[in-house]
Amino acid sequence: MGLTHTKIKVINPADSTKYKDVDFLVDSGAFYSFINAKTLRELGIRPESTREFILANGKRIARKVGSAKFKFRRKIGAAPVVFGQNGDENLLGATTLESLGLMLNPLKREIDELQLRL
């Protein structure tokens, strides 16, 4: 199985003049996106809460969570973002993908538009 990486613009939802292109590992098995806390602080994004997460190996970790806007191609969406610590990789999770109307195509390992249904 291959890995999918992509670059997405992360934007401060309170000040759209503050943004940065961030390299992500696409992880459709993760709910939230993880971004290095230093990058989020540089953008002026502040934590709003702390949540506990269970890693793939069963280990529990606590991380601060805030909100960010994301832009990929011409699509913009907002989603929760986890403040990553040293050793955490920037991960693009399912909630962010869905907020952008996107999905990870598991066969091609590419990001495709999500076919939205009511």
Residue pairs with C-beta under 8 A, 6 or more apart in sequence:
2 109
3 25
3 26
3 109
4 25
4 26
4 104
4 109
4 110
4 111
5 23
5 24
5 25
5 26
6 23
6 24
6 26
6 72
6 92
6 111
7 21
7 22
7 23
7 24
8 21
8 22
8 24
8 70
8 71
8 72
8 92
8 96
9 19
9 20
9 21
9 22
9 70
9 71
9 72
10 19
10 20
10 21
10 22
10 35
10 39
10 40
10 43
10 68
10 69
10 70
10 81
11 18
11 19
11 43
11 68
11 69
11 70
11 71
11 76
12 18
12 19
12 43
12 44
12 45
12 68
12 69
13 45
13 67
13 68
13 69
13 78
14 44
15 44
16 69
18 43
18 44
19 43
19 71
20 39
20 42
20 43
22 35
22 39
22 90
23 90
24 33
24 90
24 91
24 92
25 89
25 90
25 91
25 92
26 91
26 92
26 97
26 104
26 111
27 91
27 92
27 93
28 93
28 94
28 97
28 103
28 104
28 106
29 56
29 94
30 91
30 93
30 94
31 93
31 94
31 95
32 53
32 65
32 79
32 80
32 81
32 82
32 93
32 95
32 96
33 68
33 70
33 79
33 80
33 81
33 82
33 90
33 91
33 92
33 93
33 95
33 96
34 63
34 81
34 82
34 84
34 88
34 89
34 90
34 91
34 93
35 68
35 81
35 82
35 83
35 84
35 90
36 84
36 88
36 90
37 64
37 83
37 84
37 85
40 66
40 68
40 81
40 83
43 68
45 66
45 67
45 68
45 81
46 66
47 64
47 65
47 66
47 83
48 65
48 66
48 67
49 64
49 65
50 62
50 63
50 64
50 65
51 62
51 63
51 65
51 82
52 60
52 61
52 62
53 60
53 61
53 62
53 63
53 82
54 60
55 61
63 82
63 83
63 84
63 85
63 88
64 82
64 83
65 80
65 81
65 82
65 83
66 80
66 81
66 83
67 78
67 79
67 80
67 81
68 78
68 79
68 81
69 76
69 77
69 78
70 76
70 77
70 78
70 79
70 96
70 99
70 100
72 100
72 102
72 111
75 100
75 101
75 102
76 100
77 96
77 98
77 99
77 100
77 101
78 99
79 93
79 95
79 96
79 98
79 99
80 95
81 96
84 90
97 103
97 104
97 111
97 114
98 114
101 113
101 114
101 116
102 111
102 112
102 113
102 114
103 111
103 112
103 113
103 114
104 110
104 111
104 112
105 111
105 112
